[in-house]
């Protein structure tokens, strides 16, 4: 009888201890362990971060670091930290948090617009992805990569089609660059290639002209007409005489792409640069910016007309007045010159 009582007592103690242990295990693994008030938080883990770095990032987000550490160690995460963007939801337990950090790298939308230089692009991308701008720029300018894929120092801007793309936050510079090449190749589908061939241009030449069209007018509905003017000029071997190319030449000559030029002066037209289309016939050596898709398609689907000239329309700002001959153009130009002088815009 006495032995039975002892065994019963041992059993009860065992159950209590086991229950307590089970509760502790459950609490460590499955009990909520977040302390932020928002519905979710994001953790950005760099490629060279270790578990201590992760703990530092999680300190403001979770209640009990010791239980998190134990679960992370048991699940093998301590020695297997991976870079990326990870979601932590309010009320997550340690098991869920570790699972998220282990295998749920979240892609993000990366966007860029009409950058004038690869340095500008690298700066824009480094603000959205992990790599720094200098590392990105070195990769984008890799001479072997450019040569192997048919680009030169002058045409390298053409490879980047402004848009939004999905990337993992910890993508490498090479990942970004190679993906942009694939997007460029995908963009130049059979339809666009046929249209480029029809007007006697390569894809890079189309983008070069599109960059001028893009700079000339922000009005998407006017771009096919502006493109038509330049194509008309190319056909009869007239100088393009595009002010945006002169501005680009000035920036390149001065090594300063931050200066804003609101007016091109007559003295600027004498600058000896292959980008100065008042001095050199045909297209410049490469694009003067990364044109919108609308500008590229405007060149490929240009409006057919007899216009050879255009100037800003001061009666309908943002648009232009078009002319078929120089006499008509000079009349339109006089109105514009009077207006810009009245605004006292000297540069």
N, C-alpha and C positions, 0 to 999 in steps of 0.2 A: 504493500500500500504506500509505504514511504517512498519507495523507488518510483512508483507511478507518479507521485506528486512532483518528485524531482524532474522526471522526464517531461511532465506537463509544463512545469515552470520553465524548463529549458526551451521547450517548443514555443511557449508564449513569448519568451525573451527573443528567441530566434525570429519569430514572426514580427515582433516589434522592431527589432534591428533591421530585418530584411525590408520591412515596410518603410522604415526611415531611410534606408539606403536607396530603395526604389524611388522614394519621393525626391531624394536628393538628385538621383540620376535624371528623373523626369524633369525636375526643376532646372537642372543644368542644361538639358538638351531641348526640352519642348516648351518651357515657360517663356512668355514674352520677355524680351531683354532689350527693349529700346526705350529711349527717354526724350526723344524729340517730339515736338507738338504737331509738325506738319504731317501730311499723309505719307510722304516719302522723302528720302534723301539720297543723294548720289555720292559715290566715292570714286575718285579718280586715282587709280594705282599706276604709278609709273613703271616702265619696263625694268628698271634697276632697283625697285623697292623691295625690301624684305619684310618679314613678318612684324618686326618692330615698327617699321614705317606704317604698316596697315593698322596696327594697334593705336598708333598716335592719331591717325585719321578717324578711327572709330571711337576714341575716348569721349568726344562730345555727343556721341550718338547712342551709346549703349550703357546700361546700368551696371552690369557686373562683368568686369573684364576677366576675372579669374575663371569663371565658368566658360566664357567664350574661348579662352586660351585652351582649356582642357578639351573642349569639343573640337577645336581647330586642330589640336595635336592628334587626337584620336582619328580624325578623318584625313590626316595626312596633308593638311593645308599649310602647316607651319613651314615646311620645306618645299612647298610647291606654289609659291605666290606668283600670280600672273598679272601682267599689266592690263589695264582696260578701264572702262566705265561700268560701274556696278550699282544696281538699285537696292536700297535697303528700305523696306516698307515698315511703317509704324506697326508695332505689335509683333514683329518677326521674332522667332526664337533663335537660339544659337545655331541650331541645325540648319534652319532656313538661311541664316546670314552666311554661314560657311558655304552652303551649297551655291548661293548667289555669287559669292566671291570666287568660287572654284571654276564655275562653268557658264556663267551667264553674262558674258561681256556684251554690253548693249551697243549696237551701232548708232552713229549719230549722223545728222545731215550736215554736210560741209558745203558751203556756198562761196562763190567768188564772182565778181563782176568784171568790169572792163579795166583791168590793170594795164598800165603802160609798160611795166618792166617785170622781169621775173623776180627782182628783189621785192617789188610791191606784192606780187603773188605769194612769195615765201612768207612775208610778214602777215598777210591775210590768213594763210593756212596755219601758221604757227599759233595764231590766236584761237584756233579751233581744234587742232590736233596736238599730240604730245611733242613731236620734234620741234626744236628751236629753228628760227628763221635761217640762221647761217648754215646749219646742217642741211636744211631743205634746199637752200639756194645752191650749195655745192653739188647736190644730187641733180637738180634741174639743169645745171650748167655742165654736167659731165660731158666732155667732148666726145668720148667714145660712144656714149648713149645717143648723142645728137647725130653723129656720123652714121651709126648703124641703122638709124631710123629715118634717114633722109632729111635731116634738118641742119641748118647752119646757124651761126650766131645771129644772123639777121632774121631768119624765119622761125626761130624757136618759139616765139610767142604764139604762132599759129596752132600749136599743138593743144592749147588749152581753151576749151569751149566753155564760156561762162554758163554756169548752171548750178543746180544743187545735186550733190552726190552722196551716197551712203558709204561711210567708212567706219572702221573701229577706231576709237580715240587713240589707241596706241599704235596705229599704223606707222610703219617706217617711212622715211623719205622715198626710198625705192618703191615701196608699195604704192605711195601716192603717185609718183611719177609714172610708173608702169600702168597704173589704172587709168591715168589721164591719156596715155597713148592708146589704150584699148577703146576709151570713149571717143577719141578722135577718129579712130578707124571705124568704129560703129557709126559715128555721125556721117561719115562719107560713104553712105550706102549707094546702091546701084543707081537710084533715081538722081541723087545729087551729083554723082560722078558723071552721069550722062549729060546733065544740064551744064556742068562745068566744061565738058568736052565740046558741047554745042557752041559755047562762046569762046572756045579756044584757050581755056585757062586750066592750070593745075589747081588742086585744092588750096595750096599755099598762096597762089596768086589771087584766088577768089577771096580768101580771108584778108589778104593785104588790101584789096579794093574795098572790102566790107568794112575794114577798120576806118577807112577814110569816110565812107558813107555814114558809119556810126557817129563819127565825130562831127560831121557836117549837120546832122539833124537828129534830134531826139524823138521826132515824130515818126512812129513806126509806119503809119499809113503813107508818109511822104518818101520813105526810103527807096522803094522801087523806082520812083521818078528820078531821084538824085542819082541812083545807080545807073539809070538809063542815060543820063547826061554824060557821066564819065565813060561809059561804054561807047557812046557816040564819039566822044573825043578820041578814044583809043583807036577806033576804027579808021578815023581819018588822020591819025598821027598828030593830033593837036596836043599841046602841053596840057596836063591835067589842071595845073594851076590851083591846087587845093590848099587853102590856108592851113588846115590842120597838119599837113605834112611839113610846112615851114615851121610851125610851132614845135613840132617834134624835133626837127633839125636843130632849132635853137636850144631846146632842152638838152639834146644829145651833145651839142657843141659846148654848152656851158656846164655840162655834168650836173644839171639841176632839174629834176623832174617835179619839184614842188612849186615852182613859180607858175602863177596863173597868168596867161596872156589873153587879154580881152580884145586886143586889136593887133593886126599884123601891119607893120610899117613898111614903106617902100624900101627902106634900107635893108630890111630883113630878107627881101626877095633876092638880094645879091649873095646871100650866104652860100658858099661853095660846099654843098652836101648832096649826096645822092638821094637824100630824102626831100630835097627842095624841088618840088614838081613845077616850080616856075622857071627853073634853070635846066632841069634834066627831063627828057621825054620818057613816056611810059610809066610803069608802076615803080614805086620806090623798092628798095631791096627786100623789104619785109613789112609786116604789119606795124602800125604805129600805136596799136593797142589791141586788146582782146575784144573783138566785136561781138555784140549780141547775136544770137541765132537769127533774130529778125533781120539784122543787117546782112548776114551771110545769105539768107534766103532771098533777100531783096536783090542781091547781085545775080543770084541764080534764076530769079523770076522777075527780072527788071521790066519796067514799063517801056513799051516801044513808042517812041515819039521823035520829034525833030528838034528837041531842045539841046542847046550846046552851052548855055550859060544859066546861072542862077545867082541870086543875091538875097540876103535876109529881107523878109517882108515886114516893114515897120508898122504896117496896118493890120497885120495878123501875126503877132509875135510867136516865134517858134517855127513858123513856116517860111517858105521862100517864094520869090517871084522868079519865074522861068522865062527865058527868052530864046528865040530861034536864031537871032543874029546879033551882032555886036552893037548896032545902033540902038536896038530895043533894050539890050542889056545895059548900055550906058545910061539910058534914061532911068531905068530902075535903080541903077547904082547911085545916081545923083541924089535920089530921095534918101537912100540909106546913108550916104556920106553926110548929108545935111543933118540927119537925125543923130548919128553917132558923134558928130562935132558938137551938137547941142547938148549932148550928155557929158561933154568934156572928158571923154574916154581917150586918153593918150597912149595907153599901153594895155 
